[in-house]
Amino acid sequence: MDGQGKQKTVPIDALATGVVVTGLALDTVLGDQLQTWEKLLQGQTAIKPKQPFTNLPPLPLALRGDYPRSLGQLVPPLVQAALDDALLDPAEEPWGVAIGSSRASQGHWEDWVGSNTKPPVAPNFGPVDWWQTLPDQAARLAAQLLPEVTVMQCPMAACATGLWAIAQGVELIRTGHCQRVLAGAVEAPITPLTLAGFSKMATLATDGCYPFDRQRQGLVLGEGGALLVLESRALAEKRKARIYGEILGWGFSCDALHRSTPAFDNRSAQKAVKHCLTRSGLIPVQISLIHPHGTGTLFNDQREAALIQTMFAPNTPITSTKGATGHTLGASGAIAVALTLLSLHQQKLPPCVGLREPEFPLNFTSINPLAHGRLAYGLCLSFGFGGQNGAIAVGA
């Protein structure tokens, strides 16, 4: 802000074309960024039967400990890891923050309802003021760790939240509101109500997550998140930063058909992908790698496979990771973008963990993938309740 309380903007002509990623932070059931990446390349999964809630039966979960962590436990380490990875002093420049979460602090509220205490005391997290657990908690926790924040956004778009947050962060830079943004999504979705809800919908797996497999059973909930340090290319090049890749463009649409079930005709989903490619200056044959939503449910995988078959060449590599990390709901898109950037940066393809007998004729990656050309462009897909469709393209 300036002295009169007006928001400062960066002149558009001062920005070089493009918004690049100079820092990555990951938290999955596999570990931090390095641990997650190495275990993914080895085809490992950390999904195990757990019983964090005594009133519910054991279920396969992507949970690091015996009890779910809160956003307050997840966000601060991710923020620090992202800054460290980008080799940045947070005081150097004012920041924008665009961090979403689809479930936010639902776990706190469920604890409060169960404890019937006033003022609210969450048994597993300690005393918390109610206003600290509003839907913007993830973004606010991150903003509180940065010396100067000019813009804070907290997008919520169900399972498309992560992609939407990254797109919002890029837009803040492209429009000149910020030169540097911390963007992504963090999720602590393993709560009794969430598990009961998905169980009632008959979408929970019984022993593991197997996206696109003939024997797939459903999704496995997981906790975690991913944060990206976004910068204008000019700023990144000026400080000679390591660049993982560039966020090229995105597309979003909504089926507007049902509160949870997506439209099977894929018309709206195709529009999201087409808009993404057009805005990115790409055509389908240029995509080197697709990271699908890949939840492991019967309906989503069938619909998504049909979408990919319709729009892309049959030899396009497909790498699906929820068989290793579980489904982190709103954070899953941000995790997908982070992993896709690592694939492009290191020119490596993680295998589709949990895939043993593919049901669909797509080029799913394996632990020892066949030789491939240079990985230049990746596409990340997310689909959420309410018929939300999202796609983001990234470039090496």
Salt bridges, closest charged atoms under 4 A:
ASP27 OD1 - ARG64 NH2 3.09
ASP27 OD1 - ARG69 NH2 2.92
ASP66 OD1 - LYS50 NZ 3.74
ASP85 OD1 - ARG242 NH2 2.90
ASP136 OD1 - ARG140 NH2 3.49
GLU223 OE2 - ARG69 NE 2.97
GLU231 OE1 - ARG180 NH2 2.96
GLU231 OE2 - ARG239 NH2 2.61
GLU237 OE2 - ARG233 NH1 3.61
GLU246 OE1 - ARG233 NH2 2.98
ASP255 OD2 - ARG303 NH2 3.46
ASP301 OD2 - ARG216 NE 3.62
GLU357 OE2 - ARG214 NE 3.56
GLU359 OE1 - ARG216 NH1 2.46
